[in-house]
Amino acid sequence: MNGGSGTSAAMMKPMPVQQMLPPSNATVLSHQSTKQSNHKSRQSTEGEYQLIKNEVLSSSYGNQYEVLEFLGKGTFGQVVKAWKKGTNEIVAIKILKKHPSYARQGQIEVSILSRLSNENAEEFNFVRAYECFQHKNHTCLVFEMLEQNLYDFLKQNKFTPLPLSSIRPIVQQVLTALLKLKQLELIHADLKPENIMLVDPANQPFRVKVIDFGSASHRSKAVTNTYLQSRYYRAPEIILGLAFREAIDMWSLGCVIAELFLGWPLYPGSSEYDQMRFIVQTQGLPPAQMLADAAKTHRFL
């Protein structure tokens, strides 16, 4: 997860798989600013958990995490930087929304992280998940702290295109992660520069890991006509409402590669119609059978 490094997270060991899963009725969480004038943690009407700086989150495994700063938010939750009390370890904690509409997807994410915890995160370039616990009925996922995402890196460098010598190792590492996901029949479904993290730019230039499995699913449970993938990186199958598999992640990676090379998004559509227009202009129409099978072809053609 993103944020400052300078951590000893590598010293932590991932928790046993069976301990990653919360109770089946566990609910899920999201983002709000950590600045609270009343110095109390609260839940908004949308199921968001509002944190204050220095609040302590206690896990059921005996660990205590002090919130240091707010890092960002996503569709299903917010992420904070935290100190594991009694150690010199800094971690990232994703706090999921409690809103019922997000509860099921939150449970799926935890299940996928449980499965990935059986794999070598360093070898396959996934973020390491350390533990999962409930805090005031919100699911909290504890991850290793990673330095900076690729989008912020590009922004910091004024969106200067990267040389091929820098792009190649990034692509190789992400492909390694996607190959393992395919072997596990898992679809990430939200690959983009923000979800590819630089681990330690100062000491390991362009060492990256894939994060955020909040939209992920097993291939057998992929649901057609689901809102998936950030628009710039959205595959034609998703736009057209077709059945999909792991190939949608490869489409997203292709868009990311082009963005690293160009310094700006390859297909910066302002809407799904605009997105499809960009794709057709550069690659032509999708195959006739795809258009015939798609549920949303009439929206574009």
C-alpha positions as CSV (number, residue, x, y, z in Angstrom):
1,M,0.0,0.0,0.0
2,N,1.2,3.5,-0.6
3,G,2.9,5.9,1.7
4,G,6.3,6.5,3.2
5,S,8.8,3.7,3.6
6,G,11.5,3.5,6.2
7,T,9.8,0.5,7.7
8,S,10.7,-2.9,9.1
9,A,7.6,-4.5,7.6
10,A,9.7,-7.2,6.1
11,M,10.2,-8.5,9.6
12,M,6.5,-9.3,9.9
13,K,5.2,-12.7,8.9
14,P,1.9,-13.2,7.0
15,M,-0.8,-14.6,9.3
16,P,-2.1,-18.1,8.7
17,V,-4.6,-18.4,5.9
18,Q,-7.5,-19.6,8.1
19,Q,-7.1,-16.5,10.3
20,M,-7.4,-14.0,7.4
21,L,-11.2,-14.6,7.0
22,P,-13.5,-12.6,9.2
23,P,-16.9,-14.1,10.3
24,S,-19.3,-14.7,7.4
25,N,-21.5,-11.8,8.5
26,A,-18.6,-9.3,8.7
27,T,-19.4,-5.9,7.3
28,V,-17.1,-3.6,5.4
29,L,-15.7,0.1,5.3
30,S,-14.2,3.3,3.4
31,H,-12.6,6.9,3.5
32,Q,-13.0,10.1,5.3
33,S,-10.5,12.8,6.4
34,T,-8.7,12.1,9.6
35,K,-9.3,15.7,10.7
36,Q,-12.1,15.5,13.3
37,S,-12.8,18.5,15.5
38,N,-14.7,16.5,18.1
39,H,-11.8,14.0,18.5
40,K,-14.2,11.0,18.2
41,S,-14.3,8.3,15.7
42,R,-17.7,8.1,14.0
43,Q,-19.5,6.3,11.3
44,S,-21.2,8.3,8.5
45,T,-24.6,7.4,7.0
46,E,-22.8,5.7,4.1
47,G,-20.9,3.3,6.4
48,E,-17.6,5.3,6.3
49,Y,-15.4,5.1,9.3
50,Q,-14.0,8.5,10.3
51,L,-10.6,8.3,12.0
52,I,-8.6,10.7,14.0
53,K,-4.8,11.0,14.2
54,N,-3.3,8.7,16.9
55,E,-6.4,6.6,17.2
56,V,-5.5,3.0,18.1
57,L,-6.9,0.1,16.3
58,S,-6.7,-3.2,18.3
59,S,-6.6,-6.5,16.4
60,S,-7.9,-9.8,17.8
61,Y,-4.4,-11.1,17.5
62,G,-3.0,-8.9,20.3
63,N,-1.6,-6.2,18.0
64,Q,-2.2,-2.5,18.4
65,Y,-1.9,0.0,15.5
66,E,-1.7,3.8,16.0
67,V,-3.0,5.8,13.1
68,L,-0.4,8.2,11.8
69,E,-1.9,9.7,8.7
70,F,-4.6,9.3,6.0
71,L,-3.1,7.9,2.7
72,G,-6.1,7.7,0.4
73,K,-9.3,6.1,-0.5
74,G,-10.8,3.7,-3.0
75,T,-14.3,2.4,-3.9
76,F,-14.4,0.0,-1.0
77,G,-12.3,1.6,1.7
78,Q,-9.8,4.1,3.0
79,V,-6.1,3.5,3.7
80,V,-4.1,4.8,6.6
81,K,-0.5,4.7,7.6
82,A,-0.1,3.2,11.1
83,W,2.6,2.3,13.6
84,K,2.5,-1.2,15.1
85,K,2.9,-0.3,18.7
86,G,5.8,-1.8,20.6
87,T,7.8,-2.3,17.4
88,N,9.5,-0.1,14.8
89,E,7.1,-1.4,12.1
90,I,5.1,0.9,9.9
91,V,2.2,-0.6,8.0
92,A,-0.7,0.4,5.8
93,I,-4.2,-0.5,7.0
94,K,-7.2,-0.6,4.6
95,I,-10.4,0.0,6.5
96,L,-13.5,-1.2,4.6
97,K,-16.9,0.3,4.4
98,K,-19.7,-1.1,6.5
99,H,-22.3,-0.1,4.0
100,P,-24.3,-3.3,3.0
101,S,-23.7,-2.8,-0.7
102,Y,-19.9,-3.2,-0.2
103,A,-20.0,-6.0,2.4
104,R,-20.0,-8.9,0.0
105,Q,-17.1,-7.6,-2.1
106,G,-15.2,-6.9,1.0
107,Q,-15.5,-10.6,2.0
108,I,-14.4,-11.6,-1.5
109,E,-11.3,-9.5,-1.1
110,V,-10.4,-11.0,2.2
111,S,-10.9,-14.5,0.7
112,I,-8.6,-13.7,-2.3
113,L,-6.0,-12.3,0.1
114,S,-6.2,-15.5,2.1
115,R,-5.5,-17.5,-1.1
116,L,-2.6,-15.2,-2.1
117,S,-1.1,-15.6,1.4
118,N,-0.2,-19.2,0.4
119,E,2.0,-17.8,-2.4
120,N,5.4,-16.1,-2.2
121,A,4.5,-12.4,-2.3
122,E,8.1,-11.4,-3.1
123,E,8.4,-13.9,-6.0
124,F,5.1,-13.1,-7.6
125,N,5.1,-9.3,-6.8
126,F,1.9,-9.0,-4.7
127,V,1.6,-6.7,-1.7
128,R,1.9,-8.7,1.5
129,A,-1.2,-8.9,3.7
130,Y,-0.3,-9.5,7.4
131,E,-3.6,-9.8,9.2
132,C,-7.3,-9.1,9.1
133,F,-9.4,-8.0,12.1
134,Q,-12.6,-6.3,13.0
135,H,-12.6,-2.8,14.5
136,K,-16.0,-1.5,15.6
137,N,-17.7,-3.7,13.0
138,H,-15.4,-2.6,10.2
139,T,-13.0,-5.0,8.5
140,C,-9.4,-3.9,8.7
141,L,-6.7,-5.4,6.4
142,V,-3.1,-4.8,7.4
143,F,-0.5,-4.6,4.6
144,E,3.2,-3.9,4.2
145,M,3.9,-0.3,3.6
146,L,5.1,0.5,0.1
147,E,6.6,3.7,-1.1
148,Q,4.7,5.3,-4.0
149,N,2.4,4.3,-6.8
150,L,3.3,4.7,-10.5
151,Y,0.8,7.5,-11.1
152,D,2.3,9.6,-8.3
153,F,5.7,8.8,-9.6
154,L,4.8,10.1,-13.0
155,K,3.2,13.2,-11.5
156,Q,6.2,13.9,-9.4
157,N,8.3,13.8,-12.6
158,K,5.9,16.1,-14.5
159,F,4.6,13.1,-16.5
160,T,7.9,12.7,-18.3
161,P,7.8,9.5,-20.4
162,L,9.9,6.6,-19.0
163,P,12.7,5.1,-21.1
164,L,12.2,1.5,-22.3
165,S,15.0,0.4,-19.9
166,S,12.8,1.4,-17.0
167,I,9.5,0.2,-18.4
168,R,10.8,-3.3,-19.2
169,P,11.4,-4.4,-15.5
170,I,8.1,-2.9,-14.4
171,V,6.2,-4.9,-17.1
172,Q,8.1,-8.1,-16.4
173,Q,7.2,-7.9,-12.7
174,V,3.5,-7.1,-13.3
175,L,3.4,-9.9,-15.9
176,T,4.8,-12.3,-13.3
177,A,1.9,-11.3,-10.9
178,L,-0.7,-11.6,-13.7
179,L,0.6,-15.1,-14.7
180,K,0.2,-16.3,-11.1
181,L,-3.3,-14.8,-10.9
182,K,-4.2,-16.7,-14.1
183,Q,-2.9,-19.9,-12.6
184,L,-5.1,-19.3,-9.6
185,E,-8.0,-18.4,-11.9
186,L,-8.2,-14.9,-10.3
187,I,-9.0,-11.7,-12.1
188,H,-7.6,-8.4,-10.6
189,A,-10.1,-6.2,-12.5
190,D,-8.5,-2.9,-11.5
191,L,-5.0,-2.7,-12.8
192,K,-3.8,0.9,-13.3
193,P,-0.8,3.0,-12.4
194,E,-2.3,3.8,-8.9
195,N,-2.4,0.0,-8.1
196,I,1.2,-0.7,-9.1
197,M,3.5,0.4,-6.3
198,L,7.2,1.2,-6.2
199,V,8.6,-0.7,-3.2
200,D,11.7,1.3,-2.5
201,P,12.8,3.7,-5.3
202,A,15.9,4.8,-3.5
203,N,17.4,1.4,-3.0
204,Q,15.5,-0.8,-5.5
205,P,14.7,1.3,-8.6
206,F,11.5,0.1,-10.3
207,R,10.9,-2.8,-8.0
208,V,7.1,-3.0,-8.1
209,K,4.2,-4.8,-6.5
210,V,0.5,-5.1,-7.4
211,I,-2.0,-3.9,-4.8
212,D,-5.7,-3.5,-4.3
213,F,-7.8,-6.7,-4.8
214,G,-11.0,-4.9,-3.9
215,S,-12.5,-5.5,-7.3
216,A,-11.0,-9.0,-7.8
217,S,-12.9,-12.2,-8.4
218,H,-12.5,-15.8,-9.2
219,R,-12.9,-16.6,-12.9
220,S,-15.9,-18.9,-12.2
221,K,-17.7,-16.1,-10.4
222,A,-17.1,-13.2,-12.8
223,V,-20.4,-11.4,-13.4
224,T,-21.1,-9.9,-16.8
225,N,-22.4,-6.3,-16.9
226,T,-20.6,-5.5,-13.6
227,Y,-19.0,-2.0,-13.3
228,L,-15.3,-2.9,-13.3
229,Q,-11.9,-1.3,-14.1
230,S,-11.1,2.4,-14.1
231,R,-12.3,3.9,-17.4
232,Y,-9.0,4.6,-19.0
233,Y,-7.9,1.0,-18.5
234,R,-11.3,-0.7,-19.1
235,A,-11.3,-3.6,-21.6
236,P,-13.8,-3.7,-24.5
237,E,-15.4,-6.8,-22.9
238,I,-16.4,-4.8,-19.9
239,I,-17.6,-1.8,-21.9
240,L,-19.7,-3.9,-24.2
241,G,-21.1,-6.2,-21.4
242,L,-19.5,-9.4,-22.5
243,A,-18.4,-12.4,-20.6
244,F,-14.8,-11.9,-19.5
245,R,-11.7,-13.6,-18.1
246,E,-8.2,-12.8,-17.0
247,A,-7.5,-11.2,-20.4
248,I,-9.1,-7.9,-19.2
249,D,-6.1,-7.5,-16.9
250,M,-3.8,-7.8,-19.9
251,W,-5.7,-5.1,-21.7
252,S,-5.3,-2.8,-18.6
253,L,-1.5,-3.6,-18.5
254,G,-1.2,-2.7,-22.2
255,C,-2.8,0.7,-21.4
256,V,-0.4,1.2,-18.5
257,I,2.6,0.3,-20.6
258,A,1.6,2.9,-23.2
259,E,1.0,5.5,-20.5
260,L,4.5,5.0,-19.1
261,F,6.0,5.4,-22.6
262,L,3.9,8.4,-23.6
263,G,3.6,10.2,-20.2
264,W,-0.2,10.4,-20.5
265,P,-3.1,7.9,-20.8
266,L,-3.5,6.1,-24.1
267,Y,-7.3,6.2,-24.1
268,P,-8.4,9.2,-21.9
269,G,-12.1,8.8,-22.5
270,S,-14.5,11.1,-20.7
271,S,-17.3,8.5,-20.8
272,E,-17.7,4.9,-21.9
273,Y,-18.9,6.1,-25.3
274,D,-15.8,8.3,-25.6
275,Q,-13.6,5.4,-24.4
276,M,-15.0,3.1,-27.1
277,R,-14.5,5.8,-29.7
278,F,-10.8,6.0,-28.8
279,I,-10.4,2.2,-29.1
280,V,-12.3,1.9,-32.4
281,Q,-10.3,4.9,-33.9
282,T,-7.0,3.2,-33.2
283,Q,-7.8,-0.5,-33.4
284,G,-10.9,-0.8,-35.5
285,L,-14.2,-2.3,-34.6
286,P,-14.3,-5.4,-32.3
287,P,-14.9,-8.7,-34.1
288,A,-18.5,-9.1,-35.4
289,Q,-19.2,-12.0,-33.1
290,M,-18.2,-10.0,-30.1
291,L,-20.6,-7.2,-31.2
292,A,-23.4,-9.8,-31.8
293,D,-22.9,-11.3,-28.3
294,A,-22.5,-8.1,-26.4
295,A,-25.4,-6.8,-24.2
296,K,-24.4,-3.1,-24.8
297,T,-23.5,-2.9,-28.5
298,H,-26.6,-0.8,-29.1
299,R,-25.2,2.0,-26.9
300,F,-22.2,2.5,-29.1
301,L,-23.1,1.4,-32.7
